[in-house]
């Protein structure tokens, strides 16, 4: 039941064959039994119980708020929540409880969703594996030793008032694979049945990459469609709230609760958003599918190429017009992001100085010493490195040479997509990753910069262009790990994009049976 889709569970809640209380308890138990995966940083059983009771009453009275009423969900730990800690997986914000709740989280709560807790991530969302959290790395549920043998590292769970705080786990346990980053905790929570939907943030692929590695659907909306109010910023001009679910249909349900203008976020579009459900009978005959020639980096693995080629054949055999197209400036996306990202990061991280909130160092003799000690203790090496890079690019002698040139490149990337869509391309079909998830030992052989170069090269351009994209599970690799396919659409064409993604999902029938069986055995 925990691996069912939102629509299926909602039907059971309304026909009385399942209660909201039973549902949230099973999800909570699954989260605790799989604590070694380190997907959640904070679980809130008391809050979830209260929300479940209120939802159950509404459903019993026939007054359900929406299809999400009573559905357990989770939020990445960089979405502000007034009811629980929001730490960005960093020492810097340890113990910080915001005075308000992020607009998109509140949107889910207003629709009756049950918030299970906050999920693990790379510190301040800077990473591609979800291994750079102060609370320890997130471990992928696929092929995890816990599902085949007794773990040598039992969960450590601590009660702190109404919250359950989950201690970091031993990252040296052999045999597990990374989840992708930076929203890996949310991806694992959905993939393993700890919740039915989860929020992540997508700045350079941080929703779509973990979705591909964990065998779930990952959706990045058009920039400005969903409010960023309460999402602790990394790179303001690229950040968007994203969605993890088990199916494309479920994305549409969650998006309906999140999208629309927010007076608290000036970057949201003024046009009112009309929620939608996706059709059941879909045809792609005549659909123009673009295959970007440049989405073929040297690091691309055979399994990813095969999944991509097979996806193109599926569309072509169904009557779609599949053609190769060129996006000539896409190959500059990583270089462009490597300048624009750190510049905005340096600006955003400047607020963490030990004065107003967050970590504050002791033993300083001056304000300058306070700043230096606080930031050295509060940030990891990756965050500090990006701050230094950003400040370097903003120096008077470097501003025009790097920052302004990167802005020009970004405009060229946007123009590449616009020209292709204007020429008649309806959707782009690309790999979601260069391959399947790597083992932890293999992943950490490279530094953060190299890992980003390998993992994000197929994803960054979408953020630079501000357009929507969705990752759909496509196949299992030769190592029996998930591989996803990415579909990219024009701005504010979410319904059309998700409709195509649903059709593709129906053709593939991604193999989850073995994972689901292993999880049921674990539950006893």
JODA-V800615 format. One line per field, one symbol per residue. ss: DSSP state (H for helix, E for strand, L for the rest). phi: phi as a letter, one per 40 degrees, with the letter a starting at -180 (. if undefined). burial: # if it has 16 or more other C-alpha atoms within 10 Angstrom, else .. Layout:
ss: ???
phi: ???
burial: ???
This chain:
ss: LLLLLHHHHHHHHHHLLLLHHHHHHHHHHHHHHLHHHLLEEEELHHHHHHHHHHHHHHHHLLLLLLLLLLLEEEEELLELLLLLLLLLLLHHHLLLLLLLLLHHHHHHHHLLLEEEEEELLLHHHLLLLLLLLLLLLLELLLLLHHHLLLLLLLLLEEEELLEEEELLLLLLLLLLEELLLLLHHHHHHHHLLLLLEEEEEELLLLLHHHHHHHLLEEEELLLLLELLLLELLLLLLLLEEEEEELLHHHHHHHHHHHELLLLLLLLLLLLLLLLLLLLLLLLLLLLEEEEELLLLLLLLLHHHHHHHHHHHHHHHHLLLEEEEELLLLHHHHHHHHHHHHHHHHHHHHLLLLLLLLLLLLLLLLLHHHHHHHHHHHHLLHHHHHHHHHHHHHLLLLLHHHHHHHHHHHHHHHHHHHHHHHHLLLLEEEEELLLLLLLEHHHHLLLLHHHHHHHHLLLLHHHHHHLLLEEEEEEEELLLLLEEEEEEELLLLLHHHHHHHHHHHHHHHLLLLHHHHHHHHHHHL
phi: .cbccddccccccccgcabccccccccccccccbcccgcbcbbbcccccccccccdcccccgbdcacccgccbabdcbccbccadbbffbddbdgcbccabddcccdccccgcbccibbcacdfgbibbfbbcccgccbcccfcddcbacccbccbbbcbgcbbcbccbcccccgbbccgacccccccccccgcabaacbbbbahcbccccccbgbcbbbcdcgcbcccgcccbbdcbcacbbbacacdcdccccccbchcbccbccccccccbcabccccbbbcgccbcbccccacdcccdcccccccccccccccchccbacbbbcccccdccccccccddccdccccccbgccagcbcbgcbaccccdcccccccbccccccccccccccccdcbdccbcccccccdcccdcdcdccccchccacbaccacaccccdcccccbcdccccccccccbcdccccgbcaabbdbabcccgbcbbbbbbbcdgbcccccccccdcdcccfdcbdccccccccccg
burial: .##.###.##..##....###.######.################.###.######.##....#.################..###########.###..#########.#####################################.......#.......#######.#....#######################################################################################....###...#....#.....#..######.###...#..###.##..##..##...###....#.######.##############..###...####........######..###.###.##.######....#..###.##.##.###.###.##...#################.#....#..##.########################...############.##.#########....#.#..##..#..#..
